[in-house]
Amino acid sequence: MKSFDIPPFYKSSLISAIKEIRREKDPRKKDFSPSVLDFGPVRFFMARHFGFCYGVENAIEISYKALQENPGKAIYLLSQMIHNPGVNADLQQRGIRFIMDTAGNQLLLWETIKAHDIIIIPAFGTTLKIEEKLLEIGTEIRKYDTTCPFVERVWKKSEKLGQEHFSIIIHGKYNHEETRATFSRSETNAPSIIIKDMGEAEKLGEFIKGNLSKVDFDKLFKDRCSENFDPHQDLQRIGVINQTTMLATETQTIAEYFRMLMLEKYGEEHISSHFADTRDTLCYATNENQEATYGLLKKSADLAFVVGGYNSSNTSHLVELCEEKLPTYFVSSAAEIISEFQVQHHNFRENKTEITNHYLPQKTPVDIIITSGASCPDSIVEEVLMKLCSFFKNTKPTNEILEELKADTYQ
């Protein structure tokens, strides 16, 4: 896979060494068991896969390249480049200005942008309407387009579905930048609708079965489907695509639900005319990080830390998986680990900050799971790990930990 030129302050020599040890032993990425870092009084179980993915490193490289190549010029990002507060803050400190927030609300008037200004399209991509606006202004939009290639693959799949006269069901969060960008393209190709979870899939299924009226449909989905979407007509031939950072198992479950529904309604001999197989729209990095989290949870541990931006979709799904098994703390940096007695963390379900006291159990050793989202720098993961480690006495040095990990990996 391509190697990207990202700033050194996002890297970690410790985390890089851990990943390299695992990569040498398992180059085909078949082993999802965690790395065990035994410091003595505390042990860390680190996910086999975590941190920056291909799309994020690509976006970071292009954004910093835009800064280097355009000194003195006005440089704008359409919105947050990725969902990581540290990365976005650094870009802003270097002079990049954001045109919109993550919900699509305007922070700067379009009149502010001039044809000679530099525009960076974020990793999530953007809508066709915004692209048209930028072209109308006369700006160059392709030179610093950081749209993830795996997002673009979903767009191509939606185009193919439209050409084959399938309607498109998008599994995603309606207000997420990536889903808005995907929907803007899918609706030009075919009737399209967004569902956020299995519950909404089942409600949509009731229309396919003929159990609900158009009035009921409009109450539930009117603001989440393309113009003139007719559930009775447009749900006869369907294909499922997704926001690439959604929970992969849920997308697969939703797709299988609709396949079985169409199988029951139209029969085996006609299924290919009513349901399109679209499994290849799932992002490899999302899959790997989630599979690695399942591997983590096979270990018996006392608590988990998931590191990443609070508005990161893929990170929140890792939190969701961990919360099903053990106490889990969602933090964006080591600064939120206030002390060995208190941690500030994010409740993504209620979108609020919480403080938990006495989060570390009084036992030896304490077993802690650590993973991070695809937009979290390795340097932040190391800071979290070492901050937690500092609360324990007589811990082993990191060089000894790496030697033990290497020995365990190759035994």
C-alpha positions as CSV (number, residue, x, y, z in Angstrom):
1,M,0.0,0.0,0.0
2,K,1.2,3.6,-0.7
3,S,3.2,5.3,1.9
4,F,2.1,8.9,2.7
5,D,4.1,11.9,3.8
6,I,2.4,13.1,7.0
7,P,3.9,15.4,9.6
8,P,6.1,13.7,12.2
9,F,4.1,15.1,15.1
10,Y,1.2,12.7,14.2
11,K,3.5,9.7,14.4
12,S,4.7,7.6,17.4
13,S,7.9,5.6,17.5
14,L,6.3,3.2,20.1
15,I,3.1,2.6,18.2
16,S,4.9,2.3,14.9
17,A,7.2,-0.3,16.4
18,I,4.2,-2.3,17.7
19,K,2.4,-2.2,14.4
20,E,5.6,-3.2,12.5
21,I,6.1,-6.2,14.8
22,R,2.6,-7.4,14.0
23,R,2.9,-6.6,10.3
24,E,6.0,-8.7,10.0
25,K,4.3,-11.7,11.6
26,D,1.0,-11.3,9.9
27,P,1.4,-9.5,6.5
28,R,-1.9,-10.7,5.2
29,K,-3.8,-9.3,8.2
30,K,-5.5,-12.5,9.1
31,D,-4.8,-12.4,12.9
32,F,-7.1,-10.1,14.8
33,S,-5.9,-10.9,18.2
34,P,-4.6,-7.9,20.2
35,S,-1.0,-7.0,21.1
36,V,-0.3,-7.5,24.8
37,L,1.9,-4.9,26.4
38,D,2.7,-6.2,29.9
39,F,4.1,-3.4,32.0
40,G,3.8,-5.5,35.2
41,P,1.1,-3.8,37.4
42,V,-0.8,-2.8,34.3
43,R,-1.4,-4.6,31.0
44,F,-2.6,-3.1,27.8
45,F,-4.4,-5.0,25.1
46,M,-4.0,-3.0,21.9
47,A,-6.1,-3.6,18.8
48,R,-4.4,-5.3,15.9
49,H,-5.7,-2.5,13.6
50,F,-6.4,1.1,14.7
51,G,-5.5,4.7,13.8
52,F,-5.0,6.5,10.5
53,C,-6.4,4.7,7.5
54,Y,-5.4,5.2,3.8
55,G,-8.1,7.8,3.2
56,V,-7.1,9.9,6.2
57,E,-3.3,9.8,5.5
58,N,-4.1,10.8,1.9
59,A,-6.2,13.7,3.1
60,I,-3.5,14.9,5.6
61,E,-0.7,14.7,3.0
62,I,-2.7,16.7,0.4
63,S,-3.8,19.3,3.0
64,Y,-0.2,20.0,4.2
65,K,1.0,20.0,0.6
66,A,-1.5,22.7,-0.2
67,L,-0.1,24.8,2.6
68,Q,3.5,24.3,1.4
69,E,2.7,25.0,-2.2
70,N,0.7,28.2,-1.6
71,P,2.4,30.5,0.8
72,G,0.6,33.8,1.2
73,K,-2.6,32.6,-0.5
74,A,-6.0,32.2,1.0
75,I,-6.7,28.5,1.6
76,Y,-10.1,27.1,2.5
77,L,-11.4,23.8,3.6
78,L,-15.1,23.1,2.8
79,S,-15.5,21.7,6.4
80,Q,-13.5,19.7,8.8
81,M,-10.9,17.7,6.9
82,I,-11.4,14.7,9.1
83,H,-13.2,14.2,12.3
84,N,-10.2,14.8,14.7
85,P,-10.1,18.0,16.7
86,G,-6.3,18.1,16.9
87,V,-5.7,17.7,13.2
88,N,-8.3,20.4,12.3
89,A,-7.0,22.8,14.9
90,D,-3.5,22.5,13.6
91,L,-4.6,23.2,10.0
92,Q,-6.6,26.3,11.3
93,Q,-3.5,27.5,13.2
94,R,-1.6,27.3,10.0
95,G,-4.1,29.6,8.3
96,I,-6.6,27.3,6.7
97,R,-10.2,28.6,7.1
98,F,-13.3,26.4,7.2
99,I,-16.2,27.4,4.9
100,M,-18.8,25.2,6.7
101,D,-19.3,23.2,9.8
102,T,-19.8,19.5,9.8
103,A,-23.6,19.9,9.6
104,G,-23.3,22.0,6.5
105,N,-24.0,25.3,8.1
106,Q,-22.2,28.2,6.4
107,L,-19.3,29.7,8.5
108,L,-18.1,32.0,5.6
109,L,-20.2,33.6,2.9
110,W,-19.6,32.3,-0.6
111,E,-18.8,35.9,-1.6
112,T,-15.6,35.6,0.5
113,I,-14.2,33.0,-1.9
114,K,-12.4,34.2,-5.0
115,A,-11.4,32.3,-8.1
116,H,-7.7,32.4,-7.3
117,D,-8.2,31.1,-3.7
118,I,-7.2,27.5,-2.8
119,I,-10.0,25.1,-2.0
120,I,-9.5,21.8,-0.2
121,I,-12.3,19.2,-0.4
122,P,-12.3,17.1,2.8
123,A,-11.9,13.3,3.0
124,F,-15.7,12.8,3.1
125,G,-16.2,14.4,-0.3
126,T,-18.8,17.1,-0.9
127,T,-22.2,17.4,-2.6
128,L,-22.7,18.1,-6.3
129,K,-24.4,21.3,-5.4
130,I,-21.4,22.6,-3.6
131,E,-19.1,21.5,-6.4
132,E,-21.3,23.5,-8.8
133,K,-21.1,26.6,-6.6
134,L,-17.3,26.4,-6.5
135,L,-17.1,26.0,-10.3
136,E,-19.4,29.0,-10.6
137,I,-17.0,31.0,-8.6
138,G,-14.2,29.8,-10.9
139,T,-12.0,28.0,-8.3
140,E,-9.9,24.9,-9.0
141,I,-11.5,22.0,-7.1
142,R,-9.6,18.9,-8.2
143,K,-6.0,19.8,-7.4
144,Y,-6.5,19.5,-3.6
145,D,-9.5,17.1,-3.5
146,T,-8.8,14.7,-0.6
147,T,-12.0,12.7,-1.1
148,C,-11.3,9.1,0.1
149,P,-11.1,6.7,-2.8
150,F,-13.3,4.2,-0.9
151,V,-16.0,6.9,-0.7
152,E,-15.6,7.4,-4.4
153,R,-16.0,3.7,-4.9
154,V,-19.5,3.9,-3.2
155,W,-20.4,6.7,-5.6
156,K,-19.4,4.5,-8.6
157,K,-21.5,1.7,-7.2
158,S,-24.5,4.0,-6.9
159,E,-24.0,5.1,-10.5
160,K,-23.9,1.4,-11.6
161,L,-27.1,0.7,-9.6
162,G,-28.8,3.6,-11.3
163,Q,-27.8,2.4,-14.8
164,E,-29.3,-1.0,-13.9
165,H,-32.5,0.7,-12.8
166,F,-32.3,-0.2,-9.1
167,S,-33.4,2.2,-6.4
168,I,-30.7,2.9,-3.8
169,I,-30.9,2.5,0.0
170,I,-28.1,4.2,1.8
171,H,-27.2,3.0,5.3
172,G,-25.8,6.1,6.9
173,K,-26.3,9.1,9.2
174,Y,-28.5,11.6,7.5
175,N,-26.5,14.7,8.5
176,H,-23.0,13.2,8.1
177,E,-20.9,14.9,5.4
178,E,-20.2,11.7,3.6
179,T,-23.8,10.6,3.5
180,R,-24.9,14.0,2.2
181,A,-22.2,13.7,-0.5
182,T,-23.2,10.2,-1.5
183,F,-26.9,11.0,-1.5
184,S,-26.3,14.0,-3.8
185,R,-24.9,11.6,-6.4
186,S,-27.2,8.7,-5.9
187,E,-30.3,10.8,-6.3
188,T,-29.1,11.9,-9.8
189,N,-28.7,8.2,-10.7
190,A,-31.8,6.6,-9.2
191,P,-34.5,7.0,-6.6
192,S,-32.7,7.1,-3.2
193,I,-33.4,6.9,0.4
194,I,-31.3,7.1,3.6
195,I,-31.9,4.8,6.6
196,K,-29.8,5.1,9.8
197,D,-30.2,1.6,11.4
198,M,-32.0,-1.8,11.4
199,G,-35.1,-0.2,13.0
200,E,-35.6,2.1,10.0
201,A,-34.8,-0.8,7.6
202,E,-37.7,-2.8,9.1
203,K,-40.0,0.2,8.8
204,L,-39.1,0.5,5.2
205,G,-39.7,-3.2,4.8
206,E,-43.3,-2.6,5.8
207,F,-43.8,-0.6,2.7
208,I,-42.3,-3.3,0.6
209,K,-44.7,-5.7,2.1
210,G,-47.6,-3.4,1.4
211,N,-48.5,-2.9,5.0
212,L,-48.1,0.9,5.3
213,S,-49.5,3.8,3.2
214,K,-47.7,6.7,1.4
215,V,-48.9,9.0,4.2
216,D,-47.1,6.8,6.8
217,F,-44.0,6.8,4.5
218,D,-43.9,10.5,4.3
219,K,-44.1,10.9,8.1
220,L,-41.0,8.7,8.5
221,F,-38.8,9.3,5.4
222,K,-40.0,12.4,3.5
223,D,-36.8,14.4,4.4
224,R,-34.6,11.4,3.7
225,C,-35.4,10.4,0.2
226,S,-35.1,11.8,-3.3
227,E,-37.7,14.0,-4.8
228,N,-40.9,12.2,-5.9
229,F,-39.8,9.0,-4.3
230,D,-42.7,6.5,-4.6
231,P,-42.2,3.7,-2.1
232,H,-44.7,1.4,-3.8
233,Q,-43.0,1.8,-7.2
234,D,-39.4,2.5,-6.2
235,L,-38.9,-0.3,-3.7
236,Q,-39.4,-3.1,-6.2
237,R,-35.8,-3.1,-7.3
238,I,-33.3,-2.2,-4.6
239,G,-29.6,-2.2,-3.8
240,V,-27.9,-1.2,-0.4
241,I,-24.8,1.0,-0.2
242,N,-23.4,2.6,3.0
243,Q,-21.6,5.5,4.6
244,T,-18.2,3.8,4.7
245,T,-17.7,4.4,8.5
246,M,-20.9,2.7,9.6
247,L,-20.9,-0.5,11.6
248,A,-20.1,-3.1,8.9
249,T,-22.0,-5.9,10.6
250,E,-25.1,-3.7,10.7
251,T,-24.9,-2.8,7.0
252,Q,-24.5,-6.5,6.2
253,T,-27.5,-7.4,8.4
254,I,-29.6,-4.7,6.7
255,A,-28.7,-5.9,3.3
256,E,-29.5,-9.5,4.2
257,Y,-32.8,-8.3,5.6
258,F,-33.8,-6.7,2.3
259,R,-32.5,-9.7,0.3
260,M,-34.7,-12.1,2.3
261,L,-37.6,-9.7,2.0
262,M,-37.3,-9.6,-1.8
263,L,-36.8,-13.4,-1.9
264,E,-40.0,-13.9,0.0
265,K,-41.9,-11.5,-2.2
266,Y,-40.6,-12.4,-5.6
267,G,-39.1,-15.9,-5.3
268,E,-35.6,-17.3,-5.8
269,E,-35.9,-17.3,-9.6
270,H,-36.5,-13.5,-9.7
271,I,-34.3,-12.3,-6.8
272,S,-31.5,-10.9,-9.1
273,S,-34.1,-8.7,-10.8
274,H,-35.2,-7.2,-7.4
275,F,-32.1,-7.2,-5.2
276,A,-28.5,-6.1,-6.1
277,D,-25.5,-7.6,-4.3
278,T,-23.4,-4.6,-3.1
279,R,-21.2,-6.0,-0.4
280,D,-18.1,-4.4,-1.8
281,T,-19.1,-0.8,-0.7
282,L,-17.8,-1.6,2.8
283,C,-14.5,0.2,3.6
284,Y,-11.5,-2.1,4.3
285,A,-10.3,0.1,7.2
286,T,-13.7,0.2,8.9
287,N,-13.9,-3.6,8.5
288,E,-10.4,-4.1,9.9
289,N,-10.8,-1.8,12.9
290,Q,-14.1,-3.4,13.8
291,E,-12.8,-6.9,13.4
292,A,-9.8,-6.0,15.5
293,T,-12.2,-4.7,18.2
294,Y,-14.1,-8.0,18.2
295,G,-10.6,-9.7,18.6
296,L,-9.9,-7.3,21.5
297,L,-13.2,-8.2,23.2
298,K,-12.2,-11.9,23.3
299,K,-9.8,-10.9,26.0
300,S,-11.0,-10.5,29.6
301,A,-10.2,-6.9,30.6
302,D,-11.2,-4.4,33.3
303,L,-12.0,-1.4,31.1
304,A,-11.5,0.1,27.7
305,F,-10.3,3.4,26.3
306,V,-11.3,4.3,22.8
307,V,-9.4,7.4,21.4
308,G,-10.7,9.7,18.7
309,G,-12.8,12.7,17.7
310,Y,-16.2,12.9,19.4
311,N,-17.9,13.5,16.0
312,S,-16.1,10.6,14.4
313,S,-18.6,8.0,13.2
314,N,-16.2,5.1,12.9
315,T,-14.8,5.8,16.4
316,S,-18.3,5.9,18.0
317,H,-19.0,2.4,16.6
318,L,-15.8,1.1,18.2
319,V,-17.1,2.6,21.5
320,E,-20.5,0.9,20.9
321,L,-18.9,-2.5,20.5
322,C,-16.7,-2.1,23.6
323,E,-19.6,-0.8,25.7
324,E,-21.5,-4.0,25.2
325,K,-18.9,-5.9,27.3
326,L,-17.1,-3.6,29.7
327,P,-16.7,0.0,31.1
328,T,-15.6,2.1,28.2
329,Y,-14.2,5.6,28.1
330,F,-14.3,7.6,24.9
331,V,-11.6,10.3,25.0
332,S,-10.1,12.6,22.4
333,S,-6.7,13.1,24.1
334,A,-4.7,12.2,27.2
335,A,-5.6,15.6,28.7
336,E,-9.1,14.2,29.5
337,I,-7.5,11.5,31.8
338,I,-7.4,13.9,34.7
339,S,-5.8,11.7,37.2
340,E,-5.7,8.0,38.3
341,F,-8.9,8.7,40.1
342,Q,-10.9,10.7,37.5
343,V,-11.5,10.7,33.8
344,Q,-13.5,13.0,31.6
345,H,-15.1,11.2,28.7
346,H,-17.7,11.5,25.9
347,N,-21.2,10.0,26.0
348,F,-21.8,9.8,22.2
349,R,-25.4,8.5,22.6
350,E,-26.4,11.6,24.5
351,N,-23.7,13.9,23.0
352,K,-22.5,15.1,26.3
353,T,-19.3,15.1,28.5
354,E,-19.3,13.0,31.6
355,I,-16.8,12.6,34.5
356,T,-16.2,9.2,36.1
357,N,-14.4,8.8,39.4
358,H,-12.5,5.8,40.6
359,Y,-12.4,4.3,37.1
360,L,-9.3,2.2,37.7
361,P,-10.0,-1.0,39.7
362,Q,-8.0,-1.7,42.9
363,K,-6.3,-4.9,41.7
364,T,-3.1,-6.1,40.2
365,P,-2.6,-6.3,37.3
366,V,-5.1,-3.9,35.8
367,D,-6.1,-4.9,32.3
368,I,-6.9,-2.1,29.9
369,I,-8.1,-2.4,26.3
370,I,-7.0,0.5,23.9
371,T,-8.0,1.2,20.4
372,S,-8.7,4.3,18.3
373,G,-10.6,5.5,15.3
374,A,-9.4,5.9,11.7
375,S,-8.8,9.6,12.1
376,C,-6.8,9.5,15.3
377,P,-3.0,10.1,15.2
378,D,-0.8,7.4,16.7
379,S,0.9,10.1,18.8
380,I,-2.3,10.7,20.7
381,V,-2.8,6.9,21.3
382,E,0.8,6.8,22.7
383,E,0.0,9.8,25.0
384,V,-3.1,8.1,26.3
385,L,-1.2,4.8,26.9
386,M,1.7,6.5,28.7
387,K,-0.6,8.7,30.8
388,L,-2.4,5.6,32.1
389,C,0.9,3.8,32.6
390,S,2.2,6.7,34.7
391,F,-0.4,6.0,37.4
392,F,1.3,2.7,38.2
393,K,4.6,2.1,40.1
394,N,7.5,0.0,39.1
395,T,6.4,-0.5,35.4
396,K,8.8,-2.0,32.9
397,P,10.5,0.3,30.3
398,T,9.0,0.4,26.8
399,N,12.1,-1.1,25.2
400,E,11.6,-4.2,27.3
401,I,7.9,-4.3,26.4
402,L,8.8,-4.3,22.7
403,E,11.3,-7.1,23.1
404,E,8.7,-9.2,24.9
405,L,6.1,-8.4,22.3
406,K,8.5,-9.4,19.5
407,A,9.4,-12.6,21.4
408,D,5.7,-13.5,22.0
409,T,4.8,-12.7,18.4
410,Y,7.5,-15.0,16.9
411,Q,7.3,-17.9,19.4
